[in-house]
Amino acid sequence: MYALLSAAPVVQGQTAGTEMFLLAPLALSLWLTARGVRSSGRSRRASLILAGICGAAACWIKQPAVLPLLLAPLAIVVHHGRLVARTRNDLGWWLAGGLGLSALVLGYFAWQVGLRTFYFWSFATKLNYYGGKTEWYYFFSKFKEGVPDHALPVLLGLAGTALLIYWRHPRAWALPVFVVLSVPATWQGPYFYYHYFALLTPALALLGGAGLSALQAVRFVDRGAAGRTAFACAAGGLLLVCALAAPMRQEDRISPWTHGGHEAAAEWLKAHAEPGAYALPLFTRSQILAMAELRLPHRYPAFYTIHNDFERSAQYQLEMIADIKRHAPRFLLYAPNLDGEFRAPGDQSTAFADYADHLRAEVFAPAAYVVRARGESSRRREAYEALTPEAYEEDPEAYEVVYAILERRKDREP
């Protein structure tokens, strides 16, 4: 069930999202917690310590993991029934693993860059982003797009949870609680990007797996109360899924963040640049360089952290400019529809925006345009192609430029 969900087109589309990296340690932490409370002696302590380590790793990868991770200490308390000495010991071993890894993380970054810089990049920038106005329309819109890929475990889970609660299974509470804890973890900032919903994967996998197991124990021909309850939940859920998913086309279920524009740009760069060379993406996706086997010429791949009202953004902009001058990238890549990202109200400094304008106007010249024919779906990879400037200029109204690729003039230095 976990494998089925982790391959969902909408969620898996953004494979560079940090959510994809935290799912494994999050799931391992919960599994080790369950294993630990049912073990004894050294196996019990080792499992709980490892569970805490995995849980801390998930949270350090991305902080929203702390919400679904709360199921682990909650399960320890519920397993023992009350806060007895064994409960405190188990919680202590679990916390020891988590705090131990956290101490190593903090110590390493304090030694490398200092705790103030570590706090800025790991917390301050995130809090600034999360503090924007929440657009709930995006949440419901993108939740709806994920329905076809998550329908099976949800339907099984609704039916199975109803059965387990009806049978008074001692751990049935964990299924809905895990889902309830995981849903708020997707509320990261105002726009609810598709990959945020990957945090639902462990909860829905457990929900669906437990539901399938419970349904296998039911003979519907008996038409008992349990069977009727499960059937009603599954049938009601199926009707809801059909109502939500019916208007969708297949390509609508693919995340637009990994559309063919990325691939077309990466293929062009890979064909025209030496492996390991430097290329500069301006306010756009740095993973294009990984696809093209090229290198970033500066130390700050997340552009939004160097402008707006972020603390010390002026310093970071000067550091970025110095890096670019030192590495002298051959190619420059930017998305024309994101020109507004170069400057924003409240910028502490416009040094990098001014420098970017200088690069595009005087140092680099157009080498190719990654385009999509107007009217084509943005989610069809086949809709994108790279054109020479001459081919594009023959009929510019026929295309929407997704990326402009510029090459450094031979007589200019950045």
N, C-alpha and C positions, 0 to 999 in steps of 0.2 A: 504493500500500500504506500509506503514511504517512497519507493522508487517510482511508482506511478505518479505521485503528486510532484515530486521534484523535477519531473520532466514536463510539467504543465507549460504549454507554449507562452502564456501571458507572463507567468512568474519567472520561468527559466530564461525568458528572452533577455533579461538584463543580467547576464552571468557575471558581470564585473561588480555587481552590488555586493557589499560586505555581508548582507544577509545570507548569501550562499555559503560564506565561509564559517558562519557561526552556527549553522544548523547541525552540523556533525557534533561539535562539542556540547551543544545544548541537549541533543538527544542522548548522547553518551552520559551526560551528567544525571539525567533522569533515570536512565536504565541502571547505572551504577548505584544510585540511591535506592532503587527498588531491590536490587540485588543485595545491597549492604544490610538493609533492615531485616532481611530474611536469613542472613548468615550469622555466624558467631565467631568469636576469637579474632585472630589476625585477619581473616578474610573479611570480617565485618569492618574493621578499622581501615584496611587498605581500600576497600570499595568506597567507603564514605569519603576518605581523603581524596581519592582519585575523582570522585563525583564533584567535590568542591573545586578541585583544580580545573576540571572541564567546564564547570559552571562559570568560574572566574574568567577562563579563556573566552567563553562565548560573550561575556559582558564587556571584556576589554576590546574584542573585535568590534562590537557595536552595542552601546549602552541599553537600547530598548530590550535586549535579551533578558534583562533583569526581571521583567514582568512575568513571562512564561516560566522562568526559572524558579519563581516563588513556589511553584508546585512542589519542588523537592523538599524544602524544610517543612512545608505544610503536610506533606505525606509522612514525614518522620513523626510529627506530633500526632497525626490521626492514627498512624499504625500502632502507637503505644497507648492511645486512648486518653492519656493525660500527661502532664509535665512531670514525670517521675525521673529518678536519677538516670535511668537508661536513656530516656528521651534527651536529657541534657547532654549526656555523653555522646550520643549519636550526632546531635546538632553541633557539638564541639568539634568532633572529628571532621564533619562536613565543612564547618567554617574554617578550621585549621588549613584544609587544603586550599580553599578559596583565598584566604588572607595571605597564605604563604606565597602563592603565585602572584598575588597583587603586590606584595612587598618586593618581589623580584622585578616585576614590571616597573614599579615606581623607582626602585634603586637604579635600574639600568638607564632609564631616561633622565633621572636626576644627574647621573654621571655623564651622560652624553650631551644633553642640551639644557639641563636645569629644569626644576619643577615648574617654574613660571611659564616657560615656553611650552612644556608638556601640557600644562593645564589649558593654555590658550588653544592649542591645536586639537586637544582631545575633548574639551568641554565648552570653552567660551564660544568658539565658532558654532558649535552645535546648538547651544542655547539661543544664540542670536537667530539662527535659522528657524528653530522650532517656535520662536516667539512671534512669527508672522501671523497674519490673519488666516484662520483656518477656513478653507473653502470646502464645506461638507459636500457640495455637489460632486467634487472630484472623488470623494470616498465612495459614494453610492454608485457613481458611474463606473469606476474601475472595479469595484466589488462585483457589479453585474457582469462585467466582461470576463471575470474569472469563474463565473458560475459553471459553464460547461466542463471545465477541467476539474472542478472540485465536487461535482454533483454526486458521483458514485460514493465516495467516503462519507459525504454528508448524509445521503439517504440511508446508507447502511448504519451510520452512527445514530441517526434519529431513532431508527427502529431498534437497534441493539441496545441503546441507552435506556429506552423505555422498557425493554425486556429485563435488563439487569436491575433496574430500579424496582420493577414489579417483583422480581425474584429476591429482592433485598440482598444483592451482592455487596459484600463489605467495601469493595473499592469502586463501586459504580459512580460515586461522587466525583472521582478524579476526572472523568471524561468531560462533563460539562464545565467543571471548574478550569480545566486546562484550556479549553476553548475561550472561556470568558477572560482568562488572564492573557491569552495570546492576542485577542482582537485589539485591545488598546495599544499593544506594541506596534501595530501598523500605523498608528496616528503620529507620524513623524513629519511635522511641518505642514505647510498649508496645502500641498498639492497631491499628496497620497500617490506617489509613483508606484508603478506596478510591482517592482521588486520588494517593496515594503511588505506585501502580502505573503512573501515567502515565509515570514515568521509564523504563519498559520500552519505550515506544513507538518511539523511534528505533532501538533494537537489534532489535526484532521486525520493524519495517518493512524494515530492511536484510536481515535474515534471510529474510523472506518474499519480498522482491523478488529477491534473489540465487537463492533456491531455485526460484522460478518461471522465471527465466532459464535456470537449469541444466536444469530438466525439459524446457524447450522444445527442448533440443538432444538429447534422448534419444528413440529409437524403441523403445518397449517391445516391439514385435513381434520385435525381435532377441533378446530374452530373454538379453542378455549379463549379465555379473556386475554391471555398473554399474546396469542397469535393474532387476535383481532386488533390489539393495541399496536403491535409491530406493523401489521399490514396498513393500518390507518395512517401511521406516521410516514411510512414509505410512500404510500399513494399520495398523501398531501404534499410531501416534498417533491415528488415527481411532477405534479401539476405545477408547482411553483417554478421548478427548473425549466419546464417546457415554456412557460409564459415568459420567462426572462431570456431564454436562449434562442427562441424561435426566430427573432429578427436578425440574428447575427450571421455574418458571412464567415467563412473559414479564416480569411486573412485578418479579420478583425480580432482574432484571438492571439495574434503575434504582437509582441511588444514593439511599439514604434521606435523605442530607444535603440534597437539593434536592427534597424531597417537597412536595406541595401545601400543606402547612401554611405554608411560607414564602410561597407565591404568594397564598394566601387572606389572610394577614396584610397583605402588601404592597398587595393590591387594596383592602382595607378602609381602610388608612391613606391611600392615594392618593385615595380618594373623599371622605375627611373632613378632610384637611389641605391647606393651601395648598402648592404646590410650593416647595421650598427652606426650609420650616419645620423646626423642630428636634423630634426625637423621640428618646427615650432607651430603647434596648434594654438590659435588665439581664441580664448573663451569658448572652446568646444571640447569634444571628448578626447582625452589623452590616450584612451585605449586603442584608438586608431593606429597609433605608433607601434603598439605591441603587435597588432595584426600585420603591420608592414615591416616588422623587425627593425624599427628605427628607434632612436633615443631622444628623450626630452632634453633640451639644452638648458634647463633651469631646475630648481629644486621644489617648485610649488605647482603640482599638477592641478590643484583645485583653485581655479581662478577667483571664485567668489570670495575666497578668504583674504585676498589682497586689496579689496576695495570696500566700498560702503563705510560703515562707521566702526569697523573692526580695530581693536587696539593695535598700534604699531604697524598698521597697514602700509604707511609711507615707507617705513624701513624695509618691509618685505618687497615692496615694489622696486626699490633701488637695488636690493640683492638680486632680484630676478633680472633686471636690466644688465647688471654686471655679468651674470652667468651667460646671458645670451650673447653679449659682446665677446666673451671669452671663447665660446664654443662655435660661434659663427655658423648657424644652421643654413643649409642649402635651400630648404623648402619652408614655406609658411602656409598654413592651412587655417581658414576661418569660414564661418557660416554667415553669409550676408544678412540673414534674418535675425542674427543676434548682435548686430552692430550696436544696439542700445545697451548691451551688457558692458561695453567698453567704458561707459561712464554711468554713474548712478548718483541720485541726489544724496547729499551728505558725505560724499567721498572726502576722506582726509587728504588725499593727494591724487592728482591727475597725471603724475609723472609717467606711469606705465601706459595710460591711455594715449598721452601725447607721443610717447615713444612708438606705440603700435601704429599710430597714424603715420609717423615718419617712415617706419619700415614699409608699410604698404604703398606709400606714395613715392618714395625715393630710392629705396634699397631693393625691393622685390618687384617683379613684373609677372603678369598672369601667365601661367603655363598650362592650366587645364581648369575646366569647370565640371563638377559632378552635378548632373541635372536630372530632373524628372519631368516628363511631359505633363503639361497642365491637365488636370482632370484625372490623372492616374492616382491610385491609392498609395498613400505614403508607406504602407506596410508590405507592398509587393517588392521583393528584392529585384525582380526582373525589370522593374520600372526605372531603374537608375543606370546611368552610363556616364562615362567621362568623355567630354568633348574638348577639342582644342579651342582656343579663343576664336580662331577664324571660323570654325564650324558653328560655334555658338552665335557669333555675331550675324550669321546669315539669316537667322530667324529667332531673335531673342525672346519674342513674345510667345513662342511655342513652348518655352521651358521655364521651369522654376529652378533657380540655382540653389542647390543644397549646400555645397561646399565650393569655395574658390581655392585653388591651389596655385601659389605663387612661387617662382624660383628667383633666387638672389642673382642680381645682375653681376656679371663677372668683374666689373670695375668698382664694385661697392662693398663696403664692410658694414656690418650692423652696429 
